[in-house]
């Protein structure tokens, strides 16, 4: 897949209007409530630190260290880059975060158990990107479709050894429609869907590098790229698993950055890729390095490199599976509405 341009800093939102209380609303693309970070953190038992006039914010707690930057959408959570759907805002000297991000990103990361309650991971569907008439990225004579299949086969071997059942959307150089890939996972009863891809620079340059993992963009939010969103902005089938999608992508990204020495952390990102929109189970799309970058090529073109990369992917999947197994019973499950929206009422209701 083409390298996606970042949306650095804000997303072009108009400056929001502060209101009385702990919530204000911004409009783009529709009215979006924000909440004061200090109020939210206090409820979570977390501490917020920010030096006067600084854009840097640090949120800490037991086993939690989260760094944010005002007027930016990229944060780091326990050392892993994660992209929010909306920029962090500074209004009248106070830090505000979109309620959609508090509920859909920060809350699942700090207390994942309630969001994965009742889930299980026994069968994993691996989707080797492209194939057949669709070669994917090219680097000289090397085609993305060849190496996504080789990587998927190695991931499958390691997952089977770890006790998981594995299905594949393709096992040879064949063309498989994107809709059919999602349907295969559904028909075969997959608990997770992981699509495997490699990046390449649009201009063929070797400078861009690093790994990134995509989860489906939440309803009504912008994706983490400057291109026009593919697909509708309204809720898709895959959005029913938004918190789990985010957690799956986070665990995969964390394992890849941790286990592949020298890898650039491009972060957990959001996109409306067809396979993510149609997935009826938690899903993520992995972009495991740039075919055009010599450093990333270590994990792409050699069997030893792919074994190491596959081991990282398996470690991420196991970490997610363990989170599911440790989750509270379904009766203890909470919904997004309990965490950050208690005071997030429309402005008209506050007047």
C-alpha positions as CSV (number, residue, x, y, z in Angstrom):
1,X,0.0,0.0,0.0
2,X,1.1,3.5,-0.6
3,X,2.7,5.3,2.3
4,X,0.0,7.5,3.8
5,X,0.8,11.2,4.4
6,X,0.5,12.2,8.0
7,X,-1.9,14.8,9.3
8,X,0.6,16.6,11.4
9,X,-0.8,18.6,14.3
10,X,-4.5,19.6,14.1
11,X,-7.1,18.4,11.6
12,X,-8.2,21.7,10.4
13,X,-10.8,22.1,13.1
14,X,-12.1,25.6,14.0
15,X,-11.1,26.8,17.4
16,X,-13.7,25.5,19.9
17,X,-15.7,27.7,22.2
18,X,-15.1,27.1,25.9
19,X,-18.3,26.9,28.0
20,X,-19.1,26.7,31.6
21,X,-18.4,23.3,33.2
22,X,-16.1,20.6,32.0
23,X,-17.3,20.1,28.4
24,X,-17.4,22.3,25.3
25,X,-18.3,21.4,21.7
26,X,-16.4,21.8,18.5
27,X,-17.9,21.4,15.0
28,X,-16.1,19.5,12.3
29,X,-17.4,17.4,10.7
30,X,-20.2,17.6,13.2
31,X,-20.6,18.8,16.7
32,X,-18.0,17.1,18.9
33,X,-17.8,17.4,22.6
34,X,-14.5,17.9,24.4
35,X,-13.8,17.3,28.1
36,X,-11.2,18.9,30.3
37,X,-8.3,16.4,30.6
38,X,-7.8,17.2,34.3
39,X,-11.4,16.2,35.1
40,X,-11.2,12.9,33.2
41,X,-7.8,12.0,34.7
42,X,-9.0,12.6,38.2
43,X,-11.8,10.1,37.8
44,X,-9.2,7.5,36.5
45,X,-6.8,8.1,39.4
46,X,-4.3,9.6,37.1
47,X,-2.1,12.7,37.4
48,X,-1.7,15.4,34.8
49,X,1.5,17.4,34.6
50,X,2.1,20.4,32.4
51,X,4.6,23.2,32.8
52,X,3.4,26.8,32.2
53,X,3.4,27.8,28.5
54,X,4.4,24.3,27.5
55,X,2.6,22.3,24.8
56,X,3.8,19.0,26.4
57,X,1.4,17.2,28.8
58,X,2.2,14.1,30.8
59,X,-0.4,11.8,32.3
60,X,0.8,9.2,34.8
61,X,-0.5,6.5,37.0
62,X,0.3,2.9,38.0
63,X,1.9,1.3,35.0
64,X,0.7,4.2,32.8
65,X,2.8,7.0,31.2
66,X,1.0,8.9,28.5
67,X,2.5,11.9,26.6
68,X,0.3,14.4,24.7
69,X,0.9,17.6,22.8
70,X,-1.5,20.4,22.5
71,X,-2.8,21.1,19.0
72,X,-1.6,17.7,17.8
73,X,-3.3,14.3,17.4
74,X,-0.3,12.0,18.1
75,X,0.2,10.7,21.6
76,X,2.5,8.1,23.1
77,X,1.0,5.5,25.5
78,X,3.6,3.6,27.4
79,X,6.1,4.4,24.7
80,X,4.0,3.4,21.7
81,X,2.7,6.1,19.3
82,X,-1.1,6.3,19.0
83,X,-3.1,8.7,16.8
84,X,-6.2,10.3,18.1
85,X,-9.2,11.1,15.9
86,X,-9.1,14.8,17.0
87,X,-6.4,17.2,18.2
88,X,-5.8,17.9,21.8
89,X,-6.8,21.5,22.4
90,X,-5.6,24.2,24.8
91,X,-8.4,26.7,25.7
92,X,-7.9,29.4,28.3
93,X,-4.8,27.6,29.6
94,X,-6.6,24.3,30.1
95,X,-6.1,21.0,28.2
96,X,-9.1,19.5,26.5
97,X,-9.5,16.1,24.8
98,X,-12.3,15.0,22.5
99,X,-14.8,12.7,24.3
100,X,-14.7,10.4,21.3
101,X,-11.0,9.9,22.0
102,X,-11.4,9.6,25.7
103,X,-14.0,6.8,25.2
104,X,-12.5,5.1,22.2
105,X,-8.8,5.3,22.7
106,X,-7.6,6.4,26.2
107,X,-10.2,4.5,28.2
108,X,-9.7,1.2,26.5
109,X,-5.9,1.6,26.8
110,X,-5.8,2.3,30.5
111,X,-8.5,-0.2,31.5
112,X,-9.0,-2.7,28.6
113,X,-10.7,-5.4,30.6
114,X,-14.3,-4.2,30.4
115,X,-14.0,-3.6,26.6
116,X,-12.9,-7.1,25.8
117,X,-15.1,-8.9,28.3
118,X,-16.8,-12.0,26.9
119,X,-14.4,-12.3,24.0
120,X,-12.1,-15.1,23.1
121,X,-9.3,-15.8,20.7
122,X,-9.2,-19.3,19.3
123,X,-9.2,-18.9,15.5
124,X,-7.3,-16.2,13.7
125,X,-7.7,-15.2,10.1
126,X,-4.6,-14.0,8.3
127,X,-5.0,-12.0,5.2
128,X,-1.9,-11.8,2.9
129,X,-2.5,-8.5,1.1
130,X,-2.9,-8.4,-2.7
131,X,-2.3,-11.4,-4.9
132,X,-3.0,-12.5,-8.4
133,X,-3.8,-9.6,-10.7
134,X,-3.0,-7.1,-7.9
135,X,0.7,-7.1,-7.1
136,X,0.6,-4.3,-4.6
137,X,3.8,-2.3,-4.1
138,X,6.8,-2.9,-6.3
139,X,10.5,-2.5,-5.5
140,X,12.4,-3.3,-8.6
141,X,11.3,-6.8,-9.5
142,X,10.0,-7.5,-6.0
143,X,6.3,-7.5,-5.5
144,X,4.4,-6.9,-2.3
145,X,2.0,-9.8,-2.9
146,X,4.9,-12.3,-2.8
147,X,6.2,-11.2,0.5
148,X,2.9,-10.8,2.3
149,X,2.1,-14.4,1.5
150,X,5.5,-15.5,2.7
151,X,5.1,-13.5,5.9
152,X,1.6,-14.9,6.5
153,X,2.8,-18.5,6.1
154,X,5.4,-17.9,8.7
155,X,2.9,-16.2,11.1
156,X,0.6,-19.2,10.6
157,X,3.3,-21.7,11.4
158,X,4.1,-19.9,14.7
159,X,0.5,-19.4,15.6
160,X,-0.3,-23.1,15.1
161,X,2.7,-24.0,17.4
162,X,1.3,-21.6,20.0
163,X,-2.1,-23.5,19.9
164,X,-4.2,-21.2,17.7
165,X,-6.3,-22.3,14.8
166,X,-5.4,-20.3,11.6
167,X,-7.3,-19.7,8.4
168,X,-5.9,-17.8,5.4
169,X,-7.8,-15.6,2.9
170,X,-5.4,-16.9,0.2
171,X,-2.7,-19.6,0.2
172,X,-1.3,-19.0,-3.3
173,X,-0.8,-16.2,-5.8
174,X,-4.5,-15.7,-6.5
175,X,-6.8,-12.7,-6.8
176,X,-9.3,-12.5,-3.9
177,X,-11.8,-9.7,-3.8
178,X,-11.7,-7.6,-0.6
179,X,-15.3,-8.3,0.1
180,X,-14.6,-12.0,-0.2
181,X,-11.6,-11.8,2.2
182,X,-13.9,-10.4,5.0
183,X,-16.5,-13.0,4.1
184,X,-14.0,-15.8,4.4
185,X,-13.1,-14.7,8.0
186,X,-16.8,-14.6,8.9
187,X,-17.7,-18.0,7.3
188,X,-14.8,-19.7,9.0
189,X,-15.7,-18.4,12.4
190,X,-12.5,-16.3,12.9
191,X,-12.2,-14.5,16.2
192,X,-9.7,-12.0,14.8
193,X,-8.7,-10.8,11.3
194,X,-5.2,-9.5,10.6
195,X,-4.4,-8.1,7.2
196,X,-0.6,-8.1,6.3
197,X,0.9,-5.5,4.0
198,X,4.1,-3.6,3.2
199,X,4.6,0.0,2.5
200,X,6.7,1.8,-0.2
201,X,7.4,5.5,-0.9
202,X,5.3,6.9,-3.7
203,X,8.4,8.4,-5.3
204,X,10.5,5.3,-4.9
205,X,12.8,7.0,-2.3
206,X,14.4,5.0,0.5
207,X,14.0,7.6,3.3
208,X,10.6,6.6,4.6
209,X,10.7,3.7,7.1
210,X,8.9,2.2,10.0
211,X,5.9,0.0,11.0
212,X,2.3,1.1,11.5
213,X,-0.9,-0.7,12.4
214,X,-4.3,0.4,11.4
215,X,-7.6,0.1,13.2
216,X,-10.9,1.1,11.6
217,X,-11.7,4.9,11.9
218,X,-14.5,5.6,14.4
219,X,-17.9,6.8,13.0
220,X,-17.8,10.5,12.0
221,X,-14.0,10.9,12.6
222,X,-11.2,11.6,10.2
223,X,-8.7,8.9,9.3
224,X,-5.0,9.3,10.0
225,X,-4.0,10.5,6.6
226,X,-4.4,13.5,4.4
227,X,-6.2,11.7,1.6
228,X,-9.9,11.6,1.2
229,X,-11.5,8.9,3.4
230,X,-12.3,5.8,1.5
231,X,-15.9,4.7,2.2
232,X,-18.7,6.4,4.1
233,X,-18.2,8.2,7.4
234,X,-21.2,6.5,9.0
235,X,-20.9,3.4,11.2
236,X,-19.7,0.3,9.4
237,X,-19.9,-3.3,10.5
238,X,-16.4,-3.1,11.9
239,X,-17.2,-0.2,14.1
240,X,-19.1,-2.5,16.4
241,X,-15.7,-3.6,17.6
242,X,-14.0,-0.2,17.9
243,X,-12.4,-0.6,21.4
244,X,-11.2,-4.1,20.5
245,X,-9.9,-3.0,17.1
246,X,-7.9,-0.3,18.9
247,X,-6.5,-2.7,21.5
248,X,-5.6,-5.3,18.9
249,X,-3.8,-2.7,16.8
250,X,-2.0,-1.3,19.9
251,X,-0.7,-4.8,21.0
252,X,0.5,-5.5,17.5
253,X,2.3,-2.1,17.2
254,X,3.8,-2.4,20.7
255,X,5.2,-5.9,20.0
256,X,6.6,-4.9,16.6
257,X,8.3,-1.7,17.9
258,X,9.7,-3.6,20.9
259,X,11.0,-6.7,19.2
260,X,12.3,-5.4,15.9
261,X,15.5,-3.4,16.7
262,X,15.8,0.0,15.2
263,X,12.3,0.0,13.9
264,X,10.7,3.5,13.5
265,X,7.4,3.7,15.3
266,X,4.8,5.2,12.9
267,X,2.1,4.5,15.4
268,X,-1.4,3.0,15.7
269,X,-3.4,4.7,13.0
270,X,-7.0,4.8,11.6
271,X,-8.3,4.2,8.1
272,X,-11.5,3.1,6.4
273,X,-10.0,0.3,4.4
274,X,-12.6,-2.0,3.0
275,X,-11.5,-5.1,4.9
276,X,-11.6,-3.2,8.2
277,X,-15.1,-1.8,7.4
278,X,-16.5,-5.2,6.6
279,X,-14.9,-7.2,9.3
280,X,-17.5,-8.8,11.6
281,X,-14.8,-9.5,14.3
282,X,-12.0,-7.3,15.7
283,X,-9.5,-6.5,12.9
284,X,-6.3,-4.7,12.2
285,X,-4.1,-4.0,9.2
286,X,-0.3,-4.2,9.6
287,X,2.0,-2.2,7.4
288,X,5.3,-4.0,8.3
289,X,7.9,-1.6,6.9
290,X,8.8,0.0,3.6
291,X,10.0,-2.3,0.8
292,X,12.0,0.7,-0.5
293,X,13.9,1.2,2.7
294,X,17.1,-0.9,3.3
295,X,16.6,-1.1,7.0
296,X,13.0,-2.3,6.8
297,X,14.0,-4.7,4.1
298,X,15.6,-6.9,6.8
299,X,12.2,-8.0,7.9
300,X,10.8,-8.4,4.4
301,X,13.2,-10.1,2.0
302,X,15.0,-12.6,4.2
303,X,13.5,-15.8,5.8
304,X,15.3,-15.0,9.1
305,X,13.9,-11.5,9.1
306,X,10.4,-12.7,8.4
307,X,10.7,-15.2,11.2
308,X,11.6,-12.4,13.6
309,X,8.8,-10.2,12.3
310,X,6.3,-13.0,12.5
311,X,7.4,-13.7,16.1
312,X,6.6,-10.1,16.9
313,X,3.1,-10.3,15.3
314,X,2.4,-13.5,17.2
315,X,3.6,-11.9,20.5
316,X,1.2,-9.0,19.9
317,X,-1.7,-11.4,19.1
318,X,-0.9,-13.4,22.3
319,X,-0.9,-10.3,24.4
320,X,-4.3,-9.3,23.0
321,X,-5.6,-12.8,23.6
322,X,-4.3,-12.7,27.2
323,X,-6.1,-9.4,27.7
324,X,-9.3,-11.1,26.6
325,X,-8.8,-14.1,28.9
326,X,-8.2,-11.8,31.9
327,X,-11.2,-9.6,31.2
328,X,-14.1,-9.5,33.7
329,X,-17.2,-11.5,33.0
330,X,-19.8,-10.0,30.5
331,X,-22.0,-9.0,33.4
332,X,-19.2,-6.5,34.5
333,X,-18.8,-5.0,31.1
334,X,-19.1,-1.3,30.7
335,X,-20.1,0.8,27.7
336,X,-18.5,4.0,26.4
337,X,-21.3,6.0,27.9
338,X,-20.0,5.4,31.5
339,X,-16.5,6.8,31.2
340,X,-16.5,10.2,29.7
341,X,-19.9,11.3,28.5
342,X,-21.6,11.8,31.8
343,X,-21.2,15.5,31.5
344,X,-20.9,15.7,27.7
345,X,-24.3,17.2,26.9
346,X,-25.1,19.3,23.9
347,X,-24.7,23.1,24.4
348,X,-28.5,23.6,24.0
349,X,-29.1,21.3,26.9
350,X,-26.8,23.3,29.1
351,X,-28.4,26.7,28.4
